[in-house]
Amino acid sequence: MGNGARAAQKRERNAAKGGKGEAKSQLKSNAAALSIKCKTCFQSFQSTTNRKMLKEHATNKHTKNFEDCFESTDGVEK
């Protein structure tokens, strides 16, 4: 039995098992994680974004305080 026959047998076995199935994408879960939204420009941030990054967004983009752009409970404390 040559390598070509082995490869064909392996393909047949994998096809019988179900093969690769459908591709798994993380895009839907990433979109669902965008739960923090800036009140000024409505830019979305992931729920795991820390408070420092949100504060930088408020000061650099809008020259406002954190409280003016986000809720007090937004941002993971780090």
Buried (B, 14 or more C-beta within 10 A) or exposed (E): EEEEEEEEEEEEEEEEEEEEEEEEEEEEEEEEBEEBBBEBEEEEBBEEBEBEBBBEBBEEEBEBEBEEBBEEEBBBEE
